[in-house]
Amino acid sequence: MLLLPPCLFFMFEDDLSSVVVSELDLRERVTSLGAEISEAYASIPELTVLCVTNGAVVFAADLIRSIHLSLRLDCISVTNYHCDEAGFTPQELAGSLRLDIQGRHVLLIDDVVDTGRTLRGIVSALEGLKPRSLKTCVLLSKEGRREVGEDADFIGFTIPDLFVVGYGLDFAERYRNLSCVGVLRPDLQNPPAWQ
């Protein structure tokens, strides 16, 4: 994992009220998570990794370099509100995939699971595409937020229910490039200039 130049972190440092997961902790956990996944899938010939964009891109890019298996990578794009309204259909997700996952061992990578609705919706739709196996991996699992489903199969960190940004997580598409995960100051969570 590459270290972010210190000047970039310091550009945004005042926007964070605290750091929840440091750059060093992220690097160490991603490496150990890659080893766990490699061990869990050691007996298969190839793994298909699906990354949920945009939030999981940074995490997935680092994580797949720590997975020592033959793998294929594809990305899917979903919206949280869509899952709450009608759920996802297998056809919708299949339309956004370049890879056929039928009969494949699939690992879905997402940035965060809180209520569980989005992750459950994606998993249900992917199951309709008949993978041989399907497991989930998230960078963050928020405590006390789960409404549906179980936790992911692989979890980077369990954190309190906080408004966090960085390492792929955003607010209004900003802060994704921070090298840590931090709590965005409350006064910046809805600035009029960004609406």
VOPA-891739 format. One record per residue (C-alpha): residue number from 1; z negated, x negated, y. Coordinates in Angstrom, 2 decimals. Example, Ala and Ser with C-alpha at 12.3 -4.5 7.8 and 13.67 -1.06 7.14 Angstrom:
2
ATOM   num        pz        px        py
ATOM     1     -7.80    -12.30     -4.50
ATOM     2     -7.14    -13.67     -1.06
***
This chain:
195
ATOM   num        pz        px        py
ATOM     1      0.00      0.00      0.00
ATOM     2      0.95     -1.37      3.40
ATOM     3     -1.68     -1.68      6.09
ATOM     4     -0.97      0.13      9.32
ATOM     5     -0.90     -2.18     12.34
ATOM     6     -4.27     -1.90     14.08
ATOM     7     -2.62     -0.92     17.37
ATOM     8     -1.29      2.33     15.87
ATOM     9     -4.70      3.42     14.60
ATOM    10     -6.27      2.62     17.95
ATOM    11     -3.62      4.72     19.74
ATOM    12     -5.10      7.79     18.02
ATOM    13     -8.67      6.64     17.48
ATOM    14    -10.02      8.73     20.37
ATOM    15     -8.40     11.85     18.86
ATOM    16    -10.68     11.66     15.80
ATOM    17    -14.32     12.68     15.85
ATOM    18    -14.92     10.76     12.59
ATOM    19    -13.18      9.01      9.71
ATOM    20    -13.62     10.82      6.39
ATOM    21    -11.66      8.41      4.16
ATOM    22    -10.94      4.88      5.33
ATOM    23     -7.71      2.98      4.80
ATOM    24     -9.46      0.66      2.32
ATOM    25    -10.90      3.60      0.35
ATOM    26     -7.45      5.21      0.24
ATOM    27     -5.82      2.04     -1.04
ATOM    28     -8.45      1.52     -3.75
ATOM    29     -8.44      5.15     -4.90
ATOM    30     -4.64      5.43     -5.00
ATOM    31     -4.53      2.34     -7.21
ATOM    32     -7.18      3.70     -9.60
ATOM    33     -5.57      7.16     -9.59
ATOM    34     -2.26      5.56    -10.55
ATOM    35     -4.00      3.84    -13.45
ATOM    36     -5.59      7.15    -14.57
ATOM    37     -2.22      8.90    -14.49
ATOM    38     -0.51      6.02    -16.29
ATOM    39     -3.11      6.19    -19.03
ATOM    40     -2.93      9.99    -19.31
ATOM    41      0.85      9.85    -19.78
ATOM    42      1.04      6.58    -21.72
ATOM    43      2.61      8.20    -24.79
ATOM    44      5.52      9.93    -23.05
ATOM    45      8.96      8.42    -22.47
ATOM    46      9.34      9.61    -18.86
ATOM    47      7.41     11.49    -16.18
ATOM    48      8.93     13.84    -13.61
ATOM    49      7.03     13.74    -10.32
ATOM    50      7.40     16.56     -7.81
ATOM    51      6.11     15.89     -4.29
ATOM    52      5.27     18.77     -1.97
ATOM    53      6.67     17.91      1.45
ATOM    54      5.83     17.05      4.12
ATOM    55      2.11     16.53      3.68
ATOM    56      2.13     14.68      0.36
ATOM    57      4.97     12.25      1.14
ATOM    58      2.80      9.33      2.27
ATOM    59      0.36      9.80     -0.62
ATOM    60      3.14     10.23     -3.20
ATOM    61      5.03      7.16     -1.97
ATOM    62      1.96      4.98     -2.47
ATOM    63      0.86      6.69     -5.67
ATOM    64      4.12      6.38     -7.60
ATOM    65      4.08      2.61     -7.02
ATOM    66      0.74      2.56     -8.85
ATOM    67      2.04      4.60    -11.80
ATOM    68      3.33      2.18    -14.43
ATOM    69      5.67      4.52    -16.26
ATOM    70      9.32      5.43    -16.18
ATOM    71      9.52      8.34    -13.73
ATOM    72     11.89     10.59    -11.84
ATOM    73     11.03     11.90     -8.37
ATOM    74     11.99     15.05     -6.54
ATOM    75     10.54     16.89     -3.54
ATOM    76      9.90     20.56     -2.95
ATOM    77      9.22     22.30      0.32
ATOM    78      7.04     25.39      0.48
ATOM    79      5.17     27.32      3.14
ATOM    80      1.56     28.35      2.73
ATOM    81      2.00     31.78      4.29
ATOM    82      4.83     32.63      1.89
ATOM    83      2.51     32.16     -1.09
ATOM    84     -0.10     34.48      0.46
ATOM    85      2.49     37.19      1.07
ATOM    86      4.68     37.35     -2.02
ATOM    87      4.21     34.23     -4.07
ATOM    88      6.97     31.85     -5.05
ATOM    89      9.60     32.68     -7.62
ATOM    90     10.91     30.16    -10.14
ATOM    91     14.38     30.68     -8.67
ATOM    92     13.19     29.74     -5.16
ATOM    93     11.67     26.49     -6.37
ATOM    94     14.58     25.72     -8.70
ATOM    95     16.92     26.12     -5.73
ATOM    96     15.09     23.38     -3.85
ATOM    97     14.94     20.97     -6.82
ATOM    98     17.65     18.47     -7.64
ATOM    99     16.15     17.76    -11.06
ATOM   100     15.98     20.08    -14.04
ATOM   101     12.36     20.14    -15.24
ATOM   102     12.85     22.24    -18.36
ATOM   103     11.29     20.45    -21.33
ATOM   104      9.98     17.64    -19.11
ATOM   105      6.48     16.33    -18.46
ATOM   106      5.86     17.21    -14.79
ATOM   107      3.25     15.96    -12.34
ATOM   108      3.02     17.95     -9.09
ATOM   109      1.63     15.96     -6.15
ATOM   110      0.23     17.75     -3.08
ATOM   111     -1.84     16.62     -0.12
ATOM   112     -4.80     19.01     -0.16
ATOM   113     -6.14     21.99     -2.07
ATOM   114     -8.47     24.31     -0.23
ATOM   115     -8.20     28.04     -1.08
ATOM   116     -6.02     27.18     -4.08
ATOM   117     -3.48     29.90     -3.30
ATOM   118     -0.56     27.61     -2.49
ATOM   119     -1.16     25.27     -5.42
ATOM   120     -1.59     28.22     -7.81
ATOM   121      1.61     29.80     -6.48
ATOM   122      3.64     26.63     -6.94
ATOM   123      2.24     26.03    -10.43
ATOM   124      3.01     29.61    -11.49
ATOM   125      6.59     29.32    -10.26
ATOM   126      7.08     25.90    -11.89
ATOM   127      5.75     27.24    -15.19
ATOM   128      8.62     29.73    -15.05
ATOM   129     11.02     26.76    -15.15
ATOM   130      9.60     25.86    -18.59
ATOM   131      8.40     22.26    -18.27
ATOM   132      6.99     20.73    -21.44
ATOM   133      3.75     20.02    -19.60
ATOM   134      2.58     20.47    -16.01
ATOM   135     -0.35     18.76    -14.33
ATOM   136     -1.37     18.59    -10.68
ATOM   137     -2.59     15.79     -8.45
ATOM   138     -3.98     16.17     -4.93
ATOM   139     -5.18     13.64     -2.41
ATOM   140     -7.99     15.90     -1.16
ATOM   141     -9.96     18.80     -2.60
ATOM   142    -12.00     20.71     -0.02
ATOM   143    -15.44     21.88     -1.10
ATOM   144    -16.37     25.52     -0.78
ATOM   145    -12.87     26.81     -0.03
ATOM   146    -11.54     27.78     -3.48
ATOM   147    -10.49     31.40     -3.81
ATOM   148     -8.15     31.16     -6.79
ATOM   149     -7.37     28.77     -9.59
ATOM   150     -9.05     25.62    -10.69
ATOM   151     -9.13     22.18     -9.15
ATOM   152     -6.23     19.82     -9.68
ATOM   153     -6.03     17.69    -12.81
ATOM   154     -6.18     14.50    -10.74
ATOM   155     -8.11     14.36     -7.44
ATOM   156     -8.23     11.53     -4.95
ATOM   157    -11.27     12.65     -2.95
ATOM   158    -13.48     15.71     -2.68
ATOM   159    -14.36     16.33      0.96
ATOM   160    -16.26     18.94      2.97
ATOM   161    -14.30     21.78      4.61
ATOM   162    -13.19     19.86      7.71
ATOM   163    -10.05     19.88      9.89
ATOM   164     -8.57     16.55      8.78
ATOM   165     -5.41     14.66      9.67
ATOM   166     -3.84     11.35      8.73
ATOM   167     -2.24      9.74      5.69
ATOM   168      0.39     12.48      5.61
ATOM   169     -1.79     15.37      6.79
ATOM   170     -0.80     16.68     10.18
ATOM   171     -1.58     18.94     13.05
ATOM   172      1.60     20.29     14.67
ATOM   173      3.51     17.52     12.82
ATOM   174      1.41     14.81     14.50
ATOM   175     -1.00     12.24     13.01
ATOM   176      0.80     11.91      9.65
ATOM   177      1.18      8.16     10.23
ATOM   178     -2.54      7.43     10.57
ATOM   179     -3.71      5.02      7.88
ATOM   180     -6.98      6.89      7.33
ATOM   181     -8.04     10.52      6.95
ATOM   182    -10.12     11.69      9.88
ATOM   183    -11.51     14.80     11.53
ATOM   184     -9.44     15.89     14.51
ATOM   185    -11.55     16.56     17.58
ATOM   186    -12.04     20.33     18.04
ATOM   187    -10.66     20.28     21.59
ATOM   188     -7.36     18.89     20.25
ATOM   189     -6.92     21.43     17.47
ATOM   190     -5.04     23.86     19.68
ATOM   191     -3.94     22.19     22.89
ATOM   192     -1.76     24.49     25.05
ATOM   193      0.86     21.75     25.57
ATOM   194      1.61     21.66     21.80
ATOM   195      2.18     25.37     21.27
***
